[in-house]
Amino acid sequence: MNPAELNLNPLSQIDPVVMVAVAFIVIVTYVLLRRVFVLPYMHAMEAREDLFETARSQFREVDRLTVESQAACETAIAQATAQAEDLRAEAQERAAAYRSERVAEASRQASEMLETGRAKIEAERAEQMSGVRSQAVECVTAACTQLVGSVSADTVENAVDRLLERKTR
Protein backbone atom coordinates (compact mmCIF):
# COMPACT_ATOMS: atom_id res chain seq x y z
CA MET A 1 0.00 0.00 0.00
CA ASN A 2 1.08 3.19 -0.93
CA PRO A 3 1.14 6.04 1.49
CA ALA A 4 -0.77 8.20 -0.91
CA GLU A 5 -3.54 5.69 -1.02
CA LEU A 6 -3.96 5.64 2.69
CA ASN A 7 -6.64 7.92 3.80
CA LEU A 8 -5.60 9.26 7.18
CA ASN A 9 -8.50 11.67 7.54
CA PRO A 10 -10.39 10.63 10.67
CA LEU A 11 -13.72 11.81 9.33
CA SER A 12 -13.48 9.58 6.32
CA GLN A 13 -12.77 6.59 8.58
CA ILE A 14 -16.09 6.91 10.55
CA ASP A 15 -18.81 4.63 9.37
CA PRO A 16 -22.21 6.41 9.40
CA VAL A 17 -24.09 3.22 10.39
CA VAL A 18 -21.83 2.79 13.43
CA MET A 19 -22.33 6.45 14.24
CA VAL A 20 -26.11 6.11 14.12
CA ALA A 21 -25.95 2.87 16.15
CA VAL A 22 -23.75 4.49 18.82
CA ALA A 23 -26.05 7.53 18.93
CA PHE A 24 -29.08 5.22 19.24
CA ILE A 25 -27.39 3.22 22.04
CA VAL A 26 -26.47 6.45 23.88
CA ILE A 27 -30.05 7.78 23.57
CA VAL A 28 -31.61 4.48 24.67
CA THR A 29 -29.13 4.22 27.56
CA TYR A 30 -29.93 7.80 28.58
CA VAL A 31 -33.69 7.16 28.47
CA LEU A 32 -33.39 3.87 30.36
CA LEU A 33 -31.04 5.28 33.00
CA ARG A 34 -33.25 8.28 33.43
CA ARG A 35 -36.39 6.13 33.79
CA VAL A 36 -34.83 3.42 35.97
CA PHE A 37 -32.41 5.40 38.16
CA VAL A 38 -32.68 9.17 37.88
CA LEU A 39 -36.46 9.69 38.09
CA PRO A 40 -36.99 7.34 41.08
CA TYR A 41 -34.00 8.98 42.74
CA MET A 42 -35.48 12.42 42.06
CA HIS A 43 -38.87 11.31 43.40
CA ALA A 44 -37.21 9.84 46.51
CA MET A 45 -35.26 13.06 47.05
CA GLU A 46 -38.41 15.18 46.63
CA ALA A 47 -40.33 12.92 49.03
CA ARG A 48 -37.44 13.15 51.48
CA GLU A 49 -37.42 16.93 51.19
CA ASP A 50 -41.19 16.97 51.76
CA LEU A 51 -40.71 14.81 54.87
CA PHE A 52 -37.98 17.13 56.09
CA GLU A 53 -40.21 20.16 55.56
CA THR A 54 -43.08 18.44 57.37
CA ALA A 55 -40.75 17.53 60.23
CA ARG A 56 -39.42 21.11 60.39
CA SER A 57 -42.94 22.53 60.53
CA GLN A 58 -43.91 19.99 63.19
CA PHE A 59 -40.77 20.87 65.14
CA ARG A 60 -41.62 24.58 64.94
CA GLU A 61 -45.17 23.77 66.10
CA VAL A 62 -43.86 21.65 68.98
CA ASP A 63 -41.41 24.40 69.90
CA ARG A 64 -44.23 26.97 69.90
CA LEU A 65 -46.47 24.67 71.95
CA THR A 66 -43.62 24.03 74.38
CA VAL A 67 -43.13 27.74 74.93
CA GLU A 68 -46.88 28.25 75.37
CA SER A 69 -47.19 25.29 77.75
CA GLN A 70 -44.21 26.49 79.79
CA ALA A 71 -45.84 29.90 80.12
CA ALA A 72 -49.14 28.25 81.06
CA CYS A 73 -47.36 26.01 83.59
CA GLU A 74 -45.58 28.98 85.15
CA THR A 75 -48.90 30.83 85.38
CA ALA A 76 -50.59 27.77 86.90
CA ILE A 77 -47.73 27.34 89.37
CA ALA A 78 -47.94 31.00 90.35
CA GLN A 79 -51.71 30.72 90.84
CA ALA A 80 -51.35 27.49 92.82
CA THR A 81 -48.66 29.07 94.98
CA ALA A 82 -50.87 32.09 95.64
CA GLN A 83 -53.82 29.85 96.49
CA ALA A 84 -51.63 27.73 98.76
CA GLU A 85 -50.42 30.87 100.54
CA ASP A 86 -54.02 32.07 100.93
CA LEU A 87 -55.08 28.67 102.28
CA ARG A 88 -52.09 28.55 104.63
CA ALA A 89 -52.85 32.04 105.95
CA GLU A 90 -56.52 31.15 106.35
CA ALA A 91 -55.58 27.93 108.17
CA GLN A 92 -53.26 29.85 110.47
CA GLU A 93 -56.02 32.36 111.21
CA ARG A 94 -58.45 29.53 111.93
CA ALA A 95 -55.89 27.79 114.13
CA ALA A 96 -55.21 31.02 116.05
CA ALA A 97 -58.95 31.65 116.48
CA TYR A 98 -59.53 28.04 117.57
CA ARG A 99 -56.56 28.23 119.92
CA SER A 100 -57.76 31.48 121.51
CA GLU A 101 -61.28 30.07 121.74
CA ARG A 102 -59.97 26.93 123.44
CA VAL A 103 -57.78 29.00 125.79
CA ALA A 104 -60.73 31.25 126.67
CA GLU A 105 -62.95 28.20 127.26
CA ALA A 106 -60.26 26.53 129.37
CA SER A 107 -59.75 29.75 131.30
CA ARG A 108 -63.51 30.07 131.88
CA GLN A 109 -63.71 26.45 133.04
CA ALA A 110 -60.68 26.95 135.29
CA SER A 111 -62.30 30.06 136.77
CA GLU A 112 -65.53 28.16 137.36
CA MET A 113 -63.65 25.28 138.94
CA LEU A 114 -61.66 27.74 141.08
CA GLU A 115 -64.83 29.47 142.23
CA THR A 116 -66.49 26.12 142.91
CA GLY A 117 -63.41 24.97 144.80
CA ARG A 118 -63.27 28.21 146.79
CA ALA A 119 -66.96 27.89 147.60
CA LYS A 120 -66.44 24.28 148.72
CA ILE A 121 -63.42 25.27 150.77
CA GLU A 122 -65.32 28.17 152.31
CA ALA A 123 -68.27 25.90 153.09
CA GLU A 124 -65.96 23.27 154.58
CA ARG A 125 -64.11 25.96 156.52
CA ALA A 126 -67.38 27.39 157.82
CA GLU A 127 -68.51 23.90 158.79
CA GLN A 128 -65.17 23.18 160.49
CA MET A 129 -65.18 26.59 162.17
CA SER A 130 -68.72 25.95 163.38
CA GLY A 131 -67.60 22.62 164.82
CA VAL A 132 -64.46 24.15 166.32
CA ARG A 133 -66.51 27.07 167.71
CA SER A 134 -69.04 24.79 169.33
CA GLN A 135 -66.27 22.59 170.77
CA ALA A 136 -64.35 25.67 171.92
CA VAL A 137 -67.49 27.09 173.55
CA GLU A 138 -68.07 23.78 175.34
CA CYS A 139 -64.44 23.56 176.44
CA VAL A 140 -64.27 27.18 177.63
CA THR A 141 -67.63 26.82 179.38
CA ALA A 142 -66.44 23.64 181.10
CA ALA A 143 -63.11 25.20 182.06
CA CYS A 144 -64.71 28.40 183.36
CA THR A 145 -67.32 26.40 185.27
CA GLN A 146 -64.60 24.44 187.02
CA LEU A 147 -62.40 27.47 187.63
CA VAL A 148 -64.86 30.24 188.35
CA GLY A 149 -68.09 28.51 188.80
CA SER A 150 -70.80 29.78 186.58
CA VAL A 151 -70.23 31.87 183.43
CA SER A 152 -72.70 33.48 181.09
CA ALA A 153 -73.02 31.79 177.72
CA ASP A 154 -72.85 35.15 175.86
CA THR A 155 -69.53 36.03 177.48
CA VAL A 156 -68.03 32.66 176.58
CA GLU A 157 -69.28 32.89 173.01
CA ASN A 158 -67.91 36.44 172.61
CA ALA A 159 -64.53 35.40 173.98
CA VAL A 160 -64.36 32.33 171.72
CA ASP A 161 -65.43 34.43 168.68
CA ARG A 162 -62.69 37.04 169.35
CA LEU A 163 -60.10 34.31 169.85
CA LEU A 164 -61.11 32.55 166.61
CA GLU A 165 -61.11 35.86 164.73
CA ARG A 166 -57.53 36.57 165.77
CA LYS A 167 -56.40 33.04 164.91
CA THR A 168 -58.07 32.94 161.49
CA ARG A 169 -56.66 36.24 160.27
JOFENFEN-V995360 format. One record per helix or strand. SS is the DSSP state (H for helix, E for strand). FROM is the first residue (numbers start at 1). TO is the last residue. Records with the same first field share a line. If there is no record, write none. Layout:
# JOFENFEN-V995360
SS=FROM-TO / FROM-TO
This chain:
# JOFENFEN-V995360
H=10-13 / 16-147 / 153-168
